[in-house]
Structures are given as C-alpha cells and as structure tokens.
Amino acid sequence: MKYGFVIDNRKCIGCHACTTACKSEHDVPVGVNRTYVKQVEKGVFPDTRRIFSVMRCNHCTDAPCVTICPVEALYTREDGIVDFDNNRCIGCKSCMQACPYDALYIDPDTQTAAKCNYCAHRVDVGREPACVSVCPEHAIIAGDMENPTTEISQLLAKQQVKVRKPEKGTNPNLFYIDGDDASLNPEATEKSGSWLWNSQARGVGHFAKAAEKMMHTNEDVDLLQMTIDNEIESAYQRKETENPNYIDVLTGKARRVYDTPDKGILWGWEVSAYVTTKAVAAGAFLIPFLAFIMGYELSDATKLWSAGISLVFLSLTGLFLVMDLDRPDRFLNVLLRPQWNSWLVKGGYTITIFGLLVTIWGAMTYFEIETGETVLLWITAFFAVMLAIYTAFLFAQAKGRDFWQSPSLALHMLVHSVMAGAAIFALVLLVSGTEDWMSILGMVMIIALSVNLFTMITELTMTHPSTSAHSVVKMITKGRYKNLFWFGVVAVGNVLPLVLLVLIPSAMTLTLAAVLILLGIYATEKIWVEAPQRVPLA
C-alpha cells in the first residue's frame, strides 16, 4: 500500500475549496497553509490565461524532512504517508530547509512544524482527505497507487504526469496531469507584488483580512491601485516600462498572481553566530594540538587557555543553538529521543563529547596528571574536527538549498576553525605573552587564509548543478550581499590580514590580523547561511 495524490490541472478552477477545507479540518491558523492554490498567468495581454496548481506536501518516498528531523517528529508510515508528531518537535526548522517543495511551516500557535499529513485520521477510518471530498471538479485524486483497481493507479497508468523537482531524488508521490513548468518551477517566475488579490502575504489573500487592518487607520486607501489589473492599466497609461508586471504583460513572460507567503530567513543570526563560535571552540583546541604534533612543548598555561576558551565558546554555541529553536524547552529531545540519521543529533552528541573531553583535559592539566594525556589529545582532536565540520553535513541534508550541497563546504568550515583558533590565540598573546607561539601562529594564519581564499573561489566559480545555486552565487558576488562579500569578507577578512602578515610581520600585525579574521569569518558565515534561504522553493 502506498498513498499518493494526482492533481488534474485540466479540471482545477482555482476556487480554493481545498485550502478552506484543509484549514477547517485541521484548524490551521491564519497566515499559514497546509495546501494552497498557486496561480500563474501566461500570455501576451490581452490574450492571457491563468494556471492553477495545488501545492502541498509531496509525501516523498525518500523524504528529506524525515531524514533531517533530529527527534523523529516527522516519520513515514507503512502506507507511505509522511506524518508528524508535534509533541516531539523542537522547532529547529531543519525540515523546512530540507523540503525542496516549501511544504512545511511553523504553527504560530504551537511553535512546532506542521504540514499536510494526508488527513491520516480520515484515511484510518476509510475516508478520503478533506480536500478530495470538497473539490467540486474532482481535480484532486487520492488513493493507493499500488492497487490497480483504484482511480489514482489507473490515472498514473494512462496519463502523462509530472512531479516537482524530480532532480532532488525525493521520489515525490504528488503527480500533476497537464502540469505547467511555469507554475511547478518556482524559478520560472518572479515573486508577485503586494497587491490586494495576488498574495497571501497581504491579508492572506483575502480582502476581509486587509479590510480589518484598514479599519484601524485614517490613511486614504486607493483600492483600485491594489489590484493587478489596474496596476497594469495604470502602467500602460503612464508608460512605466520599468514596472516588472508591465514588462511581463508585454513580453508574455509567465508571472505569479497568487502565491504562498514568504517565510523569510528561517535560520538567522543565531545560526551564523553558532557556526562562528563553534569554529572558535574547535580551533582553540586544534591550534595547540597542531603545535603539539609539530614538537612544541605546551605549557600548562597554554593548555588551560585552550580548554577554557573551548568551553566558553562551546557554551555560547549551545546557547545560540537553543535560542534558534522555536521550542527551546524541548532541546533535550535531541539527546534523549535521537533520530540518528540527522546530523543535528550527531552534532549535538559531538558537542557534548568534545566538551566532556576538553573538561577532562583541563582537569588533568590543573591537577598535573600526565598519564594517558597523549591518547586523550588524539581522541579530542578527532572530535574537534567533527565539531568543526559536522554543520557542513547538516547543511547537505537541507536538500531544499542547492548552494549548501557544495562538496567543499566541509573544508570551508574546517579551515575557518583553524583560522579562528589561530586568531583567538593571537589575542591570548596580549595577555599571556607566550612568545614561542608567535612564529607558528603567523605561519598558520597565512596558510589558512590562502586555503580559505582558494576554497571560496572554488565554491563560487565551480559549475553549479542548478539555477538556484547559480542565483545564490550571483546574489553574493553581484547582488544583495556584494558589498559585505567583497569588502567585509574578501578585503577585510582575508586579503588585508594576509598582506599584513606577509609584508609586515610583528606582534601588533598579528593582533590586528586576528581581529580582522574573526570579523571576516562571521561575515562569511552570515552570507553563506542567509543567501541560499532567499531563493524561493515554491
């Protein structure tokens, strides 16, 4: 048994009955939807047509949301339905990053993830999903795809169907008859504007919601200017050819006229900060370890500085991690109810074990216990490397974000840890005055900065497998983030400290370079975390 959906676009009239039925059945709050009808217009004015596409969870056979969920809040039933348990969810939003179809949202009432669950409670008692029952045109067909007697099985055998983003390898179980790429591919159209009738983001697409807001203002409102038709008409009258909708109408380019609300940046500054503090925590151990294997004698003061810095920044890492959760009260579910395929779980245990090992090392140093120290250092170094790079594998599980699938992301994060460790110890020199560290720190910084520049060039210039990843690169180098990237990351965070270290080696230069490097690392992580999230998934 394997349940699925067929959406027959030949029949859909865009009435939104499915959206309303779903909201009623599941008490879905205003502002979010488990299913909605996306509308796209094609053609040259006035000969245009509107395409309706029902959007929702695809109940994938290989669901990335299930794989990445750290607490098994999302799971695949034996009948193929991808269901969820909001009593387990910690609100980490990993599933939202993993879903290529933008099917999940955070419920504003429970602060947990939610999505279409195929009306599993209805299916269990032999009924169809609410959207199927209410559709006046029978445009939504549901059932067991493996049973040859069902309507859905027969349709799939006879009709040519399409799925969304087959290249993601999720094996979705939502199929479209007469599906149009202009509607199914989010990159085929630009985001719709903020007119009254065309976006759920303004009053959730309903006049009543917008009117409710207008009741509390004394400002004049020109309703005619809030409709897409009048906007186009006025653009014609004013000949504003820079108006994107005017251009679309003239050229016949497909354009969205009713869309899902933009969820914005799901992983914000907390994640950028957590990746940065994690790099410092790992690097603060790796740099002394590197000196150790190179034959340098580590003083007790150096060991205690290393352990102390690692633990402080590891604590900050945990703090930022918890701050980013919508249900921080359930954070311990990651450790107590783990789903071991998730790199968030593996990362949580890596943080815990690394912290424990560093604490033991610090205690051994303080009490002058040398037995087994070498073995402990090598084991801790392994977990330090894992601490540095595990986020790369977590991002790789976020299949919705193509730019994060870069094979060089692990190297990117490891190099950042080495850079951060060297930088933090350069600042420690101001207090400890350990002159023996001067030469190795400068050398490590120069090598790490060179490798980091090479890694960034590789990530940005390599052949990207999708237009989505290419759009992110363009956004970084030529668009929204260009100033922060070229000035903050490249010039200030990499080139300037590299030039200072090579041409003017001194204690003051080392300190200045360390500060610039740490600023550059945070700026890089901010861009690498945020930019891919600005590409629409639906």
C-alpha positions in Angstrom: 0.0 0.0 0.0 1.3 3.4 -0.9 -0.9 6.5 -0.9 -0.4 9.4 -3.2 -2.1 12.4 -4.9 -2.9 13.3 -8.5 -3.7 16.9 -9.3 -5.6 17.1 -12.6 -4.9 20.7 -13.8 -7.3 20.2 -16.7 -10.1 20.4 -14.1 -8.9 22.8 -11.4 -10.8 26.1 -11.4 -8.8 27.8 -8.7 -11.7 28.0 -6.3 -9.6 27.4 -3.1 -12.1 25.0 -1.7 -9.3 22.6 -0.9 -7.4 25.3 1.0 -10.6 26.2 3.0 -11.4 22.6 3.7 -7.9 21.8 4.9 -7.9 24.9 7.2 -11.3 23.8 8.7 -10.3 20.1 9.1 -7.0 20.8 10.9 -7.8 24.2 12.5 -4.9 25.7 10.5 -4.1 29.3 11.8 -4.4 32.4 9.7 -1.3 33.2 7.8 -0.1 29.6 7.1 -1.5 26.8 4.9 -1.1 23.1 4.5 -2.3 23.4 1.0 -3.0 26.3 -1.3 -3.6 27.1 -5.0 -0.8 28.9 -6.7 -1.8 31.0 -9.7 0.4 31.9 -12.6 -0.6 34.0 -15.7 0.9 33.4 -19.1 0.4 35.0 -22.5 0.5 38.5 -24.0 -2.1 41.0 -22.9 -5.0 40.8 -23.5 -4.6 37.1 -24.6 -3.6 35.6 -21.3 -4.5 32.5 -19.4 -4.3 31.6 -15.7 -2.8 28.3 -14.5 -3.9 26.9 -11.2 -1.6 24.4 -9.3 -2.5 22.9 -5.9 0.6 22.9 -3.7 1.2 20.8 -0.6 3.4 18.1 0.9 4.5 15.6 -1.8 4.7 12.7 0.7 8.0 11.7 -0.7 9.2 8.1 -0.7 12.7 9.3 0.3 11.5 12.3 2.3 14.5 14.6 3.3 12.4 16.1 6.1 12.2 12.7 7.8 16.0 12.2 7.4 17.0 15.5 8.9 14.5 15.7 11.7 16.5 15.1 14.9 13.7 13.9 17.1 11.5 11.7 14.8 8.7 14.3 14.9 8.4 13.5 11.2 8.1 9.9 10.1 6.9 7.8 7.2 4.0 5.5 7.9 3.8 2.0 6.4 1.2 3.3 3.9 3.6 5.9 2.6 2.0 8.9 4.3 4.6 11.3 5.8 3.1 12.3 9.1 4.3 14.3 12.1 4.1 14.3 15.9 4.1 17.9 17.1 4.6 16.6 20.7 8.2 15.8 19.8 9.0 18.7 17.6 11.7 21.2 18.9 11.1 23.8 16.2 14.6 23.6 14.8 13.2 24.4 11.2 15.6 21.8 9.7 12.7 20.1 8.0 11.7 23.4 6.3 15.3 23.7 5.0 15.3 20.1 3.8 12.0 20.2 1.9 12.5 21.2 -1.7 8.8 22.0 -2.0 8.3 24.5 0.8 5.6 22.3 2.3 6.3 22.8 6.0 5.6 25.8 8.2 5.9 26.7 11.9 2.5 26.7 13.5 2.1 30.1 15.2 0.0 28.5 18.0 2.2 25.6 19.0 5.6 26.8 17.7 6.1 23.4 16.1 6.4 22.3 12.5 3.3 21.3 10.6 2.2 20.3 7.1 -0.3 18.2 5.1 -0.5 14.8 6.6 -2.9 13.3 4.0 -5.7 13.7 6.6 -4.3 10.5 8.1 -7.0 10.4 10.8 -9.6 10.3 8.0 -7.8 7.7 6.0 -7.5 5.4 9.0 -11.3 5.2 9.2 -11.8 4.7 5.4 -12.5 8.3 4.4 -10.7 10.5 1.8 -8.7 13.6 2.7 -10.9 16.7 3.2 -9.5 18.4 0.1 -10.5 15.5 -2.1 -14.0 15.3 -0.7 -14.7 19.1 -1.1 -13.2 19.6 -4.6 -16.2 20.5 -6.9 -14.4 19.4 -10.1 -12.8 16.2 -8.8 -9.4 17.7 -9.6 -7.7 16.1 -6.6 -7.5 12.3 -6.7 -6.1 10.4 -3.8 -5.7 6.7 -3.0 -3.5 3.6 -3.0 -1.2 3.8 -6.0 -0.2 0.2 -5.7 -3.7 -1.1 -6.0 -4.5 -1.4 -9.8 -8.2 -1.1 -9.1 -8.0 2.4 -7.7 -8.7 5.5 -9.8 -5.3 7.0 -9.0 -3.5 3.9 -10.1 -5.4 3.8 -13.4 -4.7 7.5 -14.0 -1.0 7.1 -13.4 -1.0 4.2 -15.8 -2.8 6.0 -18.6 -1.9 9.7 -18.2 1.3 11.6 -18.7 2.2 13.2 -15.4 4.8 15.5 -13.9 6.3 15.9 -10.5 8.0 18.9 -9.0 11.8 18.9 -8.9 12.5 15.3 -9.8 16.2 16.1 -9.8 16.1 16.2 -6.0 15.8 12.4 -5.8 13.0 12.5 -3.2 10.6 10.4 -5.3 7.6 12.5 -4.6 4.1 11.0 -4.6 2.2 14.0 -5.8 1.7 14.0 -9.5 0.3 16.6 -11.9 -1.7 16.0 -15.1 -1.1 18.8 -17.6 1.3 20.4 -15.2 3.0 23.6 -16.4 6.6 24.3 -15.6 5.8 28.0 -15.2 3.8 27.0 -12.2 5.6 24.0 -10.9 9.1 25.5 -11.1 9.4 28.5 -8.7 12.4 29.9 -10.6 10.3 30.2 -13.8 8.5 33.3 -12.4 9.4 36.3 -10.3 7.8 36.8 -6.9 4.4 38.5 -7.2 4.0 42.1 -6.0 2.0 43.1 -2.9 -1.4 43.8 -4.4 -4.6 43.0 -2.7 -5.7 39.9 -4.6 -2.5 38.3 -5.6 -0.5 37.4 -2.4 -1.3 35.5 0.7 1.3 37.7 2.4 -1.1 40.7 2.2 -4.1 39.7 4.3 -3.6 36.0 3.4 -5.1 36.7 0.0 -8.5 37.8 1.3 -10.0 41.3 1.2 -11.6 40.8 4.6 -8.2 40.5 6.4 -6.8 43.6 4.6 -10.0 45.5 5.3 -9.7 44.6 9.0 -6.3 46.3 9.1 -7.7 49.3 7.2 -10.3 49.9 9.9 -7.6 51.0 12.3 -6.1 53.6 10.1 -7.2 57.1 9.0 -5.0 57.0 5.8 -6.6 57.2 2.4 -6.6 53.9 0.6 -7.0 53.6 -3.2 -8.3 50.1 -3.6 -8.1 50.3 -7.4 -4.3 50.7 -7.2 -4.1 47.5 -5.1 -5.4 45.2 -7.9 -3.1 43.7 -10.5 -5.4 44.6 -13.4 -5.5 48.3 -12.5 -1.8 48.3 -11.8 -1.1 47.1 -15.3 -3.7 49.5 -16.8 -2.0 52.5 -15.0 1.4 51.3 -16.1 0.2 51.4 -19.7 -1.2 54.9 -19.2 2.0 56.2 -17.5 4.2 54.1 -19.8 6.2 52.9 -16.9 8.2 50.3 -18.7 10.4 49.7 -15.7 7.3 48.2 -14.0 8.0 44.4 -13.9 4.4 43.4 -14.3 4.1 45.8 -17.3 7.1 44.2 -18.9 5.7 40.7 -18.2 2.4 41.5 -19.8 4.1 43.0 -22.9 6.5 40.1 -23.4 4.2 37.3 -22.4 6.6 36.2 -19.6 4.8 34.0 -17.0 4.2 35.8 -13.7 2.8 34.7 -10.4 -0.5 36.4 -9.4 -1.3 34.4 -6.2 1.4 32.9 -4.1 2.4 31.4 -0.8 3.6 33.8 1.9 7.4 34.3 2.0 8.7 32.5 5.1 11.8 34.7 5.1 15.1 33.8 6.7 14.4 30.6 8.8 18.0 30.3 10.2 19.0 33.8 11.1 21.8 35.5 13.0 21.7 32.8 15.7 22.9 30.2 13.3 25.6 32.4 11.8 26.8 33.2 15.3 26.6 29.5 16.4 28.7 28.4 13.4 31.3 31.1 14.2 31.5 30.2 17.9 31.7 26.5 17.1 34.7 27.3 14.8 36.4 29.1 17.7 35.7 26.3 20.1 37.2 23.7 17.8 40.1 25.9 16.7 41.1 26.8 20.2 41.9 23.1 20.8 43.2 22.3 17.3 45.9 25.0 17.3 47.7 23.8 20.5 47.2 20.3 19.2 48.9 21.3 15.9 51.8 22.8 17.9 52.0 19.6 20.0 52.3 17.3 16.9 54.9 19.7 15.5 57.1 19.2 18.5 56.3 22.3 20.5 56.2 22.0 24.3 52.8 23.1 25.6 52.9 24.9 28.9 50.2 24.3 31.5 49.1 27.9 30.9 48.6 27.2 27.2 46.6 24.1 27.9 44.4 25.8 30.4 43.8 28.7 28.0 42.9 26.2 25.3 40.5 24.3 27.5 38.9 27.4 28.9 38.4 29.1 25.5 37.0 26.0 24.0 34.5 25.5 26.8 33.4 29.2 26.9 32.8 29.2 23.1 31.2 25.8 23.2 28.8 27.1 25.8 28.0 30.1 23.5 27.4 27.6 20.7 24.9 25.7 22.7 23.2 28.9 23.8 22.8 30.2 20.2 21.6 26.7 19.1 18.9 26.7 21.8 18.0 30.4 21.0 17.3 29.4 17.4 14.7 26.8 18.4 11.1 27.7 18.5 10.6 25.2 21.3 13.8 25.6 23.4 12.0 23.8 26.3 12.4 20.6 24.3 16.0 20.8 23.4 17.0 17.7 25.4 14.8 15.7 23.0 17.8 15.9 20.6 19.9 13.8 23.1 17.1 11.8 24.7 14.9 11.0 21.7 17.5 11.0 18.9 16.9 10.2 15.2 20.4 9.0 14.3 20.2 9.8 10.6 20.1 13.5 11.4 23.3 15.4 11.6 21.7 17.7 14.1 21.7 14.7 16.5 25.3 13.7 15.6 26.3 17.3 16.1 24.6 17.5 19.5 26.5 14.5 20.7 29.7 15.7 19.1 29.4 19.0 21.1 28.6 17.0 24.3 31.5 14.6 23.9 34.0 17.2 22.9 33.0 19.4 25.9 33.5 16.4 28.2 36.9 15.5 26.8 38.2 19.1 27.0 36.9 19.3 30.6 38.8 16.1 31.4 42.0 17.5 29.7 41.7 20.8 31.6 41.2 19.0 34.9 44.2 16.7 34.2 46.3 19.8 33.5 45.2 21.6 36.6 45.9 18.6 38.8 49.2 17.8 36.9 48.1 14.3 35.8 50.1 13.3 32.7 49.1 9.6 32.4 47.2 9.0 29.1 47.3 12.6 28.0 48.6 11.9 24.5 45.9 9.4 23.8 43.3 11.9 25.2 44.7 14.6 22.9 44.3 12.5 19.8 40.8 11.4 20.7 39.8 15.0 21.5 41.3 16.2 18.2 39.1 13.8 16.3 36.0 15.3 17.9 37.3 18.8 17.4 37.5 18.1 13.7 34.0 16.6 13.8 32.8 19.7 15.7 34.3 21.9 13.0 32.7 20.2 10.0 29.5 18.5 11.1 27.4 21.5 10.1 28.5 21.0 6.5 26.8 17.6 6.6 23.7 19.1 8.3 23.5 21.7 5.5 23.9 19.0 2.9 20.8 17.3 4.4 18.9 20.5 3.7 18.1 19.5 0.2 15.9 22.5 -0.4 19.0 24.7 -0.5 21.2 23.8 -3.5 24.1 26.1 -2.7 24.7 24.2 0.6 25.2 21.0 -1.4 28.8 22.1 -2.2 31.3 19.3 -1.7 33.9 21.9 -0.4 31.7 23.1 2.5 33.3 20.7 5.0 36.8 22.1 4.0 35.4 25.6 4.2 34.3 25.0 7.9 37.5 23.2 8.9 39.7 26.0 7.5 37.5 28.5 9.4 38.1 26.6 12.6 41.9 26.7 12.1 41.7 30.4 11.2 39.6 31.1 14.3 41.8 29.1 16.6 44.9 30.9 15.4 43.2 34.3 15.7 42.0 33.7 19.2 45.4 32.6 20.4 46.9 35.6 18.8 44.7 37.7 21.1 45.6 35.5 24.0 49.3 36.5 23.4 48.3 40.0 24.5 47.6 38.6 28.0 49.9 35.6 28.3 52.9 36.9 26.4 54.0 33.4 25.3 56.5 34.4 22.6 57.1 30.9 21.4 53.7 30.9 19.8 54.5 33.9 17.5 56.0 32.1 14.6 53.6 29.2 14.4 50.5 31.4 14.7 51.6 33.7 11.9 52.5 30.7 9.6 49.2 29.0 10.4 47.2 32.2 9.6 49.0 32.7 6.3 48.4 29.1 5.2 44.8 29.1 6.4 43.9 32.4 4.7 45.4 31.2 1.4 43.4 27.9 1.6 40.3 29.8 2.6 40.5 32.1 -0.4 41.0 29.1 -2.6 38.0 27.4 -1.1 35.8 30.4 -1.6 36.9 30.7 -5.2 36.1 27.1 -5.7 32.6 27.3 -4.1 31.7 30.4 -6.2 33.2 29.5 -9.5 32.6 25.8 -9.8 29.9 24.6 -12.2 26.7 24.7 -10.2 24.2 21.9 -10.7 21.1 24.2 -10.6 19.9 27.6 -11.4 19.1 28.0 -7.8 22.7 27.7 -6.7 23.8 29.9 -9.5 21.3 32.6 -8.3 22.9 32.5 -4.9 26.4 33.0 -6.3 25.0 36.0 -8.3 23.4 37.3 -5.1 26.7 37.0 -3.2 29.0 38.5 -5.9 26.8 40.9 -7.7 23.6 41.3 -5.8 22.3 41.8 -2.2 25.4 40.7 -0.5 28.1 42.1 -2.8 29.3 44.9 -0.5 29.5 42.7 2.5 31.2 40.0 0.5 33.8 42.0 -1.4 34.6 44.4 1.3 33.8 42.6 4.6 34.8 39.0 3.6 37.4 39.3 0.8 39.1 42.6 1.5 38.9 43.0 5.3 38.6 39.4 6.4 41.1 37.7 4.1 43.3 39.8 1.8 44.2 42.6 4.2 45.3 40.3 7.1 47.2 38.1 4.6 49.0 41.1 3.2 49.8 42.4 6.8 51.1 39.0 7.9 53.3 38.5 4.8 54.7 42.1 4.4 54.7 43.5 8.0 55.2 40.6 10.4 55.0 41.8 14.0 53.1 41.3 17.3 50.9 44.3 16.5 50.2 43.0 13.0 49.4 39.5 14.3 46.8 41.0 16.7 45.2 43.2 14.1 45.1 40.3 11.6 43.4 38.2 14.3 40.6 40.7 14.8 40.1 41.1 11.0 40.0 37.3 10.6 37.3 36.8 13.2 35.2 39.6 11.7 35.7 38.1 8.2 34.6 34.6 9.5 31.4 35.9 10.9 30.6 37.9 7.7 31.3 34.8 5.6 29.0 32.6 7.7 26.3 35.3 7.7 26.3 35.3 3.9 26.7 31.5 3.5 23.8 30.9 5.9 21.4 33.6 4.7 21.8 33.9 0.9 20.6 30.4 0.0 17.5 30.9 2.0 16.4 33.9 -0.1 15.8 31.6 -3.1 12.1 30.7 -3.2 11.3 27.0 -3.0 7.6 27.2 -4.2 
